[in-house]
Amino acid sequence: MEKSLRRLVTVDRVLEISASTISIVLGLFGISQYYESNTIKPERIYSSTEAAGLLGMDRLALLRLVTSGAIQAGKGGNGNYLIIGQSLINYLASSPEPTSGADRASPPHAARSVSLT
C-alpha cells in the first residue's frame, strides 16, 4: 500500500514538473499567451490588459470597474494596476448576466467562456 502511495506522489510530482517546464518553454517562445488563455487562476497576478482579455472587455472598461471598486486591484511599482485572479473570479460570480438589449453596454464577460481553476 505504501509503495503505491509513494508511486502516486512521485507521478504527481513528475506531472507538476512537466507542467511547469511546458509553461516555461511556451513563455520562452512567446506563445504562453495562447496556452490556457481562458483560464483564470485564483493565485495568479494579472496585468490590467490580461484581466480585460479574460473578461472579454477592453482595458478602459476594466479600469472603470477597478476604480468603482467592482474589481479589487493594487498598483504596482510602475503605477499600473495588478489584479489577483481571485478578484476576477469574485467579479464574475457576483455580476448579473445582461437580460435585455439595453444592458449590452455593460461588459460582455457573461457571454465569454472562461474556466476557473
LINVENDA-V585345 format. One line per field, one symbol per residue. ss: DSSP state (h for helix, s for strand, l for the rest). psi: psi as a letter, one per 30 degrees, with the letter a starting at -180 (. if undefined). A space follows every 10 residues. Layout:
ss->???
psi->???
//
This chain:
ss->lhhhhhhhhh hhhhhhhhhh hhhhhhhhll lhhhllllss llllssshhh hhhhhlllhh hhhhhhhhll lllsslllll sssshhhhhh hhhhllllll hhhhhllhhh hlllssl
psi->eeeeeeeeee eeeeeeeeee eeeeeeeegg gfffkhfgkk kefkkkleee eeeefhllee eeeeeeffgf kkllklfgfk kkkkeeeeee eeffklkkfl efffflkgff fkjkkk.
//
